[in-house]
Amino acid sequence: MRLDVVSIFPEYLSPLRLSLIGRAVEKGIIDLGVHDLRDWTHDRHRTVDDTPYGGGAGMVMKPEPWAEALTAILGVGSEVPDGPEGSPTAAPASAESGPVGPEPAAPAGRQDRPAGDRPLLIVPSPAGTPFTQAHAAELAGREHLVFACGRYEGIDQRVVEWARDHAEVRLHSIGDYVLNGGEVAALVMTEAIARLVPGIIGNPESLTEESLEDGLLEYPVYTKPAAWRGRAVPDILLSGNHAAIARWRRDERLRRTAEVRPDLIAALDPAALDRRDRAVLDEIANADPSGLAWGDRPD
Ligand code: ADE
């Protein structure tokens, strides 16, 4: 997988060189490029922002550096230049990205590829579609992901419109809160995606058993010692009865999910629930002061 991230704070993306993803980059499973947007500016101050048309607080990211950066990184063919400030070209040879280092742009000509193989441009934004585990799983199969990390009040809207002519473009939010920029959101999404890329996690079985893979949260886990500070590990986990342990774990997942994420329970496919699942959910519903059994609840 090729992964490019564009930011005015490339150092913010340094964690991509650590841990599992860092090792995947070293092994060549992920081909990572972290780029400084200011390398595509042409004025003395390396300006990337300007005042908003229509007034209002804050600054807006100018379209020209973004179009030049994305032209190089998405491998878009030559275009009409933006004017005296500069024409769309490949990444400047002098590109320096702090500790993350200068990175080569992806090869040109990707716009002719079939839809699934086209680069996907992800713009982290609180106004985007909520990013989920299902998105992460889908994007782990993509060949080329590009994250455009905005700052200030955001990127000039025309950049997204222009980019749609050259790549699939998605706005994704990582939650209903506002961050100072897209970098942390890009880190969150890249971690969720990259760990699902084959070859990155040592034991792929752990991926099928974790929270949200099938719409439920994870069961509680324990390790040695069996008794600690007066608290014992549940007996069933020491029983060696694998079928009973699997059932207990599923019950715990259902209970936990019903307690903290009733929205996930409401979204479950009833056909995916067995009789025991329904009994566990009904037991929880009966203990609930609202008194509504599972299946009788409003969405
Ligand atoms: N940029 C600022 N806030 C964000 C959020 N919640 N999700 C994604 N990108 C953001």
Boltz pocket constraint, residues with backbone or C-beta under 6 A from the ligand:
constraints:
  - pocket:
      binder: B
      contacts: [[A, 123], [A, 124], [A, 125], [A, 126], [A, 172], [A, 173], [A, 174], [A, 175], [A, 176], [A, 177], [A, 178], [A, 179], [A, 180], [A, 181], [A, 182], [A, 185]]
      max_distance: 6.0
